[in-house]
Amino acid sequence: MARQMLDMTSPTNFVATNPVLEKRISDTGGQCLVDGLRHLMHLAKQHGGSWWLAWKDWLDENSGTPVAPPGPSAAFPPIAAAPGRDVMEH
């Protein structure tokens, strides 16, 4: 997870900190961004209606067997009864 967070914030992911991308945008007059977006839209699957059903199906296919969450323990006692103080205050 830490590696994913680090990769997500890599300077190469942002135009202002990626000189190679800045040059390509300049060289193509921005057409590379348009082409990239078209490519992304081409790859994206279309789903009629709500996407939640497709998401649930994907989760079912790619998830393991559900397990119950651990209960409170001496190491991690509950802070307050559910739904919690912070929910009730907001």
Secondary structure, DSSP 8 states (H G I E B T S, - for coil): -HHHHHHHT-GGGSGGG-HHHHHHHHHHTTHHHHHHHHHHHHHS---SS-SHHHHHHHHHHH-----------SSS--SSSTT-HHHHH-
